[in-house]
Amino acid sequence: MDINKVLILILIIIIGIAIFYIPQALRVYKMIHLYDEDKIVFNFLNMDKIFPISKISASKVPHVFETREFKLPDVYLFDGKEHNLLEALDYFRSDGMVVLHNGDLIYENYWLGNSEDQKHVSWSVAKSFLSALIGIALHKGLIEDLKDPITKYLNDFNGTGYEGIPIKDILQMSSGVKFNEDYADYNSDINRFGRIIAQGTSMRDFAKTLKNEKKSGTYNHYVSIDTQMLAMLLQEVTGKSITELLQKNIWDKIGMEHDAYYMLDRSGMEVALGGLNASLRDYAKFGLLYLNKGNWKGEQIVPAEWVKASHTPDGKHLLPGENDLSSNSWGYGYQWWIPGFPSTDYTASGIYNQYIYIDPVTNVVIAKTSSNHKFNQERQYSKDAHVAIFRAIAKAADSRGKN
């Protein structure tokens, strides 16, 4: 063979290898440095530059909030002391917050380069959206019973940690699957998951590697892959993607103002456990839907009984507070958190301080995004402080609304 042809062939092979592996290597590098202090703000607003995505289009009939003036309270009470609220928002690296009262927009502000039409990663707030889709599918009869083992629908998970596990236990983060969700630990399961997905392994294949260590339905332990299992279940029973389901059943129905997107794995599966990226106003609309018990302008979008069950712990292992049957101090429902004491308010919550907070007593919804690089060092402190901040805002909004 001519030496020039050999060199050209070698060059083609090298280029082909580079085209295949370099983007993959860059994705892994970006995942490792995703939460670095000097990169986190940009990354949380630009996840589409790291992952392939699927687009969710804005509603053709967007809902625009009525607005009223409201001043945030100066202080909030936490750990028996008063703290400056604006200083806390800055400390926790808040990049946006929207407050609704009685359905009106009473406060909206952005920091760190965020804006009203910017899409921000939700992380585990996405789990609460996925829960709504499960409730709708159950109501339509596509899922027969929450007591059904998930392997009734996903039989390729027989022989894995999810074999025979009831859907309800997975929904309530009580699957018994062994999983380390510590983002501060480089070798934790959740960080290993991120690197493996960036390398090209599908989430379905990753989920099949997990083992069960406890009897399901007896112990509350947060396993993000549980939510991904529910997403696979939805795909199986509906024959549609999570993107299509969210677009048709939620986004179009409640007048979402802006486009959104899901991050995808290499198989084209949505990262339903935390990959939804949307604007803050649209996160707030979803909270308002739940505040209104799943009803939007007279149409029942999510079954009311599902909404109630979503924030009502129905087992000892799901109750808030110190609990030998839980690895969490907050209570848990159907992919929603119940901080407790009192247990009337509830929240969707994502790492690095992303929230959709709902208080049915004061009719307040608060949507907040953050890029808090300190989150892992003070995880529970920052979560509890946010609840105290939200409760102070809700109380102030309610009292001023009555004047």
Secondary structure, DSSP 8 states (H G I E B T S, - for coil): --HHHHHHHHHHHHHHHHHHHHHHHHHHHHHHTTT-TTTHHHHHH-GGGTS-EEEE---SS-----B------SEEEETTEEEEHHHHHHHTTEEEEEEEETTEEEEEEE-TT--TT--EE-TTHHHHHHHHHHHHHHHTTSS--TTSBGGGT-GGGTTSTTTT-BHHHHHTT-S-B-----TT-TTSHHHHHHHHHHHT--HHHHHTT--B-S-TTS-B---HHHHHHHHHHHHHHHSS-HHHHHIIIIITTTT--S-EEEEB-TTS-B-TTT-EEE-HHHHHHHHHHHHTTTEETTEESS-HHHHHHHT---SGGG-SSS-TTBS-SSEESSS-EE--SS-S-EEEEETTTEEEEEETTTTEEEEEEE--TTGGGGHHHHHHHHHHHHHHHHHHHHHHHH-
